[in-house]
Amino acid sequence: MTKKRNSFYNPVIYELVHKENKAILSDYVLELKSKRKSEKTIYQYAADIKMFFCWAYKEIDNKPILRMKKRDFRRFFLELQENGASSARINRVQCSIRNLLEFATQDDDEYDEYDINAMKSIKGLQKEEVREIHFLTDEQITLILDKLVEKKKYQKALYVSLSYDSAGRRNEVYQVLKNGFLENKRTNLVQGKRGKKFQLMYLSRTRELARMYFDQRGEDNIDSLWIVGKGDKRRAAKYETLYNWTVSFRKILEEATGENIEMNPHSFRHSSLENYENGSHHSLKELGKDKLELKVLKVLANHSDLSTTQSYLKNKDEELLNEAFGL
């Protein structure tokens, strides 16, 4: 079944949504802003809730959310499931709605008569099996870069090299600006998870690719490092563009190695940390290091604890056993 990410939302229908529902969402957004939630997080919460309100307009007579029963919510989630939404997607929407209602129960001034969160006892779906992580060797990264440079696709090569040097998430790499990039080894401030702000680091190969890209790109008034289009139609690339680029790199590896590796943007992050740790990363020679310790990788990845960083690396239990027993 084809998945429909937001099939219930319609801006025209949302204009007709019950004013009480719109009002509580507005109050909730203000609450999230006061708690310094990121713009992306607020947008996603609001998008989930607006989708639900549009469904409620069509399916349960535009009922105000504070008058809804458990069965109303269950019916909605069942339709989401039948519509092809993943378990992770449904659980996130449940979380968005549950948090909105919890906000209402705690606001005695505005919603003093609402004291039981109807969503609280609705359990989330069991998570689907986690997608396999596809690690790339340093040689495979270099192969992709060489092919992109050969085809003069310098912007895409820069994206790969920056992602691999910095171990940045796609969202973080997407926020990088062109101004000052050639003069530094760190990007402008980007915002990661939980609103944390930091700079992404990169080294000589990435700067050299950037120099080639900027010469090819020429002058324009676009601040973003990533662009699409030509001439008057040139514009900043969308967030999804970086994903599409990554998918296109699969063909490069398949043609060169005969192996179909279903890599995604997160593959660069995993591969970066793994190759810095195992000593094979291209940039270690420039750093004068044999490898990077886990505590350094934790800072590079902007993780809160070492266990998270460890989970990004390959499981080496079998290698340790083989070495210990001489197998």
C-alpha positions in Angstrom: 0.0 0.0 0.0 1.3 3.5 -0.9 2.0 5.6 2.2 0.2 8.9 2.4 2.2 11.0 4.9 -0.5 13.7 5.5 -3.5 12.6 3.5 -6.1 14.1 5.9 -4.8 17.7 6.0 -6.3 20.2 3.6 -5.8 24.0 4.0 -9.3 24.8 2.7 -10.9 22.4 5.2 -8.7 23.7 8.0 -10.3 27.1 7.5 -13.6 25.5 8.5 -12.2 23.7 11.6 -14.0 24.4 14.9 -12.8 27.7 16.4 -12.2 26.0 19.8 -9.8 23.6 18.2 -7.9 26.4 16.4 -7.8 28.3 19.7 -6.3 25.6 21.8 -3.7 24.9 19.1 -2.7 28.5 19.1 -2.4 28.5 22.9 -0.3 25.3 22.7 2.1 26.7 20.1 2.7 29.8 22.3 3.4 27.4 25.2 5.9 25.5 23.1 7.6 28.8 22.1 7.8 29.8 25.7 9.6 26.5 26.4 12.1 27.3 23.6 11.2 24.4 21.4 12.8 24.5 18.0 10.8 25.9 15.0 11.0 22.5 13.3 9.6 20.7 16.4 6.7 23.2 16.7 5.9 23.0 13.0 5.7 19.2 13.2 3.5 19.2 16.3 1.2 21.7 14.7 1.1 19.8 11.4 0.1 16.6 13.1 -2.7 18.3 15.1 -4.0 20.2 12.1 -4.2 17.0 10.2 -6.2 15.5 13.0 -8.6 18.5 13.1 -9.2 18.2 9.4 -10.1 14.6 9.8 -12.4 15.5 12.8 -14.2 18.1 10.6 -15.1 15.5 8.0 -15.6 12.4 10.1 -17.0 13.4 13.5 -18.9 16.6 12.7 -16.1 19.0 13.6 -16.3 18.1 17.2 -14.1 20.2 19.6 -11.2 18.1 20.8 -11.9 18.7 24.5 -15.3 16.9 24.0 -13.9 13.9 22.2 -13.9 10.5 23.7 -11.3 7.7 23.5 -13.2 6.0 20.7 -12.8 9.1 18.5 -9.1 9.1 18.8 -8.9 5.3 18.3 -10.9 5.6 15.1 -8.6 8.2 13.7 -5.5 6.2 14.4 -7.1 3.1 12.9 -7.7 5.1 9.7 -4.1 6.3 9.7 -2.9 2.7 9.9 -5.2 1.6 7.1 -4.0 4.6 5.1 -0.5 3.1 5.2 1.1 5.2 7.9 4.0 3.5 9.7 4.0 2.6 13.4 6.6 5.3 14.1 4.4 7.9 12.3 1.3 7.0 14.2 3.1 7.0 17.5 4.4 10.5 16.8 1.0 11.8 15.9 -0.4 10.2 19.1 2.4 12.0 21.1 1.5 15.3 19.5 -2.2 15.0 20.3 -1.6 13.6 23.8 0.8 16.5 24.7 -1.8 19.0 23.5 -4.4 17.5 25.7 -2.0 17.3 28.7 -1.4 21.0 28.2 -5.1 21.6 28.4 -5.4 19.6 31.7 -2.7 21.7 33.3 -4.1 25.1 32.2 -6.7 25.8 34.9 -7.3 29.4 33.8 -8.3 28.6 30.2 -9.5 25.0 30.4 -10.6 24.5 34.0 -13.3 22.0 33.2 -10.9 19.6 31.3 -9.1 17.5 33.8 -8.8 14.0 32.3 -6.6 13.5 29.2 -8.7 11.2 27.0 -5.5 10.1 25.1 -3.5 9.1 28.2 -4.6 5.5 28.2 -4.2 4.9 24.5 -1.1 2.9 23.9 1.2 3.4 21.0 1.9 0.7 18.4 4.8 -1.6 18.6 7.7 -0.1 16.7 8.7 -1.7 13.5 12.1 -3.3 13.1 14.8 -0.6 12.8 16.1 -0.1 9.3 19.5 -1.7 8.7 22.4 0.7 9.0 24.6 0.8 5.9 28.2 1.7 6.8 30.4 3.0 4.0 34.1 2.4 3.9 36.5 5.3 3.4 37.3 3.8 0.0 33.6 3.8 -1.0 33.3 7.5 0.1 36.4 8.4 -2.0 34.9 6.4 -4.9 31.7 8.5 -4.8 33.7 11.7 -4.5 36.0 10.9 -7.4 33.0 10.0 -9.7 31.2 13.2 -8.8 34.3 15.4 -9.4 34.9 13.6 -12.7 31.3 14.6 -13.7 32.0 18.1 -12.3 29.2 17.8 -9.8 31.1 19.7 -7.2 28.1 20.7 -5.1 27.1 17.1 -4.5 30.7 16.1 -3.8 30.9 18.9 -1.2 27.7 17.6 0.4 29.3 14.1 0.7 32.6 15.4 2.0 31.1 17.8 4.5 28.7 15.2 5.8 31.6 12.6 6.1 34.0 15.0 7.8 31.6 16.5 10.3 29.4 13.5 11.1 26.5 16.0 10.9 22.9 15.1 10.6 21.2 15.9 7.3 19.2 18.7 8.9 22.4 20.2 10.4 24.3 20.0 7.1 21.3 21.6 5.3 21.6 24.7 7.5 25.2 25.5 6.4 25.7 28.9 4.7 28.2 29.7 2.0 29.6 32.9 3.6 33.0 32.4 5.2 33.1 28.7 4.4 36.4 28.8 2.5 38.1 30.8 5.3 37.3 28.5 8.2 37.3 24.9 9.4 33.9 25.2 11.0 30.5 26.2 9.6 28.1 28.8 10.9 26.1 27.8 13.9 23.5 25.2 13.2 20.7 23.9 15.4 20.6 20.2 16.2 18.3 18.1 18.3 16.7 19.6 21.5 17.6 23.1 20.3 21.3 22.6 20.8 23.5 25.0 18.7 27.0 24.2 17.5 29.3 24.4 14.4 30.2 21.5 12.1 33.9 20.9 11.5 35.6 20.0 8.2 39.0 19.7 6.7 41.1 20.4 3.6 39.5 18.1 1.1 36.1 19.6 1.9 37.4 23.1 1.6 39.0 22.3 -1.8 35.8 20.9 -3.1 34.0 24.0 -1.8 36.5 26.1 -3.8 35.7 24.2 -7.0 32.0 24.5 -6.3 32.1 28.2 -5.6 34.1 28.8 -8.8 31.5 26.9 -10.7 28.5 28.5 -8.9 29.7 32.1 -9.4 28.0 35.1 -7.8 24.5 35.1 -6.4 22.5 36.5 -3.5 21.5 33.1 -2.0 22.9 32.5 1.5 22.4 28.8 1.6 25.3 26.6 0.7 22.9 24.4 -1.3 21.1 25.5 -4.4 19.1 24.2 -7.4 18.1 25.6 -10.7 20.0 27.8 -13.2 20.0 31.5 -14.1 17.0 33.4 -12.9 15.5 30.2 -11.6 18.3 29.5 -9.2 17.1 29.1 -5.6 18.0 27.5 -2.3 17.6 23.8 -2.3 14.8 22.1 -0.3 15.6 19.9 2.6 14.4 16.8 0.6 17.0 17.6 -2.1 19.9 16.3 0.0 18.0 13.0 0.5 17.5 12.7 -3.3 21.1 13.3 -3.9 22.1 10.6 -1.5 19.8 8.1 -3.2 21.4 8.9 -6.6 24.8 8.0 -5.2 23.7 4.3 -4.8 24.0 3.9 -8.6 27.7 5.1 -8.5 28.6 2.4 -6.0 26.6 -0.3 -7.8 28.2 0.5 -11.1 31.7 0.4 -9.6 31.3 -2.5 -7.2 28.3 -4.4 -8.4 26.9 -4.1 -4.9 23.5 -2.4 -4.2 24.0 -0.5 -1.0 20.7 1.2 0.1 22.5 4.1 1.7 20.7 7.2 3.1 21.9 10.5 4.5 22.4 9.0 7.9 24.9 6.5 6.4 27.4 9.4 6.2 27.0 10.1 9.9 27.4 6.4 11.0 30.3 5.9 8.5 32.1 9.0 9.7 32.0 8.0 13.4 32.9 4.4 12.6 35.8 5.2 10.3 37.2 7.8 12.7 37.1 5.1 15.4 38.6 2.3 13.4 41.4 4.5 12.0 40.4 4.5 8.3 38.9 8.0 7.9 40.6 10.1 5.2 41.0 13.1 7.5 42.9 11.3 10.3 46.2 11.8 8.4 45.6 15.5 8.3 44.8 15.5 12.0 47.9 13.5 12.8 45.8 10.9 14.6 45.7 7.1 14.3 42.0 7.2 15.4 39.6 9.2 17.5 38.6 8.1 21.0 34.9 7.6 21.8 34.8 10.7 24.0 36.0 12.8 21.1 33.4 11.2 18.8 30.7 12.0 21.4 31.6 15.7 21.1 31.8 15.5 17.3 28.4 13.9 17.0 26.9 16.3 19.6 25.5 13.4 21.6 24.5 13.7 25.3 26.2 10.5 26.4 28.8 8.0 25.3 26.3 5.1 25.0 24.5 6.9 22.2 27.8 7.4 20.3 28.6 3.8 20.9 25.3 2.7 19.4 26.3 4.5 16.1 29.3 2.2 15.7 29.5 -1.3 14.4 29.0 -4.1 16.9 32.5 -5.5 17.4 31.7 -8.3 19.9 32.4 -11.1 17.5 35.8 -9.6 16.5 36.7 -9.3 20.2 35.9 -13.0 20.8 37.7 -14.1 17.7 40.8 -12.2 18.8 40.6 -13.4 22.4 40.3 -17.1 21.4 42.7 -16.9 18.4 39.9 -17.7 15.9 
